[in-house]
């Protein structure tokens, strides 16, 4: 693996005409108080991923899966976006005011980017606070009755086909949404800046997006506490907390060429 030369946020000037794609992971929400997945004391520590984030896990023990996701919904009540989320809103607004473009692909299901004011967001792994019917053939994909309620009492059932409802997130072994994937690939193929923030680069296909961006000729930056598993694929690595690095990285550093 090629050694990544560490960079500083001040080394980069993102011009107002840049075509930017940002990918975020659980690390950007860590400073809002949400646990990540694979750090020490991470979410998967108590719940092996195959038990709670797979269709098989849900089929085997829907109660336990609903408890896991309901605890995460509860956690969310006290969380607000942090300076990392806010910096991405600032960047999006600056690019839209210029003749640039901005696409935010988030693996997070916490909705904090939208709460911060980000508009062009692709929830590539779904949304924690939305619920859908577990029967893929059911016409009633969403049952709004449960979209914001926190399940602890009993497993909710679809009002249309009576199957269990489930969190509207993408589990391992499940395909990502076709519309979300199409939007993501379209943005990657025309980007000239690609920034991944707070992700371990373990989960595919999102971990391969940096390769798509490189193929499009983009500058690729990783902002993380440590080199991610796919760090080798990036041109630059900025080590640090997203809430500290991003405001410096996205600042408008004078008139751009
Ligand atoms: C699919 C559910 C087709 C929602 C999640 C072999 C090769 C390639 C692919 C595969 C393979 N075997 C299986 C696969 C496919 C599989 C996969 O990638 N497996 C991996 C584990 C190898 N992928 C899939 O199944 C996907 N579907 O590919 O369909 C298919 C199907 C079957 C077989 C083949 C193909 C579906 C993937 C979606 C899975 N769902 N969760 C939920 O509950 O949230 S994934 C889960 O991990 C979350 O969604 C999360 O978003 C995602 C990634 O985690 P991160 O966000 O990166 O978080 P993590 O804790 O890992 O890292 C945080 C980082 O932040 C750390 O590096 C830390 O240092 C840093 N950090 C912490 N604090 C800060 C910080 N950085 C900056 N500042 C801070 N303050």
Boltz pocket constraint, residues with backbone or C-beta under 6 A from the ligand:
constraints:
  - pocket:
      binder: B
      contacts: [[A, 24], [A, 25], [A, 26], [A, 27], [A, 28], [A, 30], [A, 31], [A, 36], [A, 37], [A, 38], [A, 39], [A, 42], [A, 53], [A, 107], [A, 108], [A, 109], [A, 125], [A, 169], [A, 170], [A, 171], [A, 172], [A, 173], [A, 174], [A, 175], [A, 176], [A, 197], [A, 198], [A, 199], [A, 200], [A, 201], [A, 202], [A, 203], [A, 204], [A, 205], [A, 223], [A, 224], [A, 225], [A, 226], [A, 227], [A, 228], [A, 240], [A, 241], [A, 242], [A, 243]]
      max_distance: 6.0
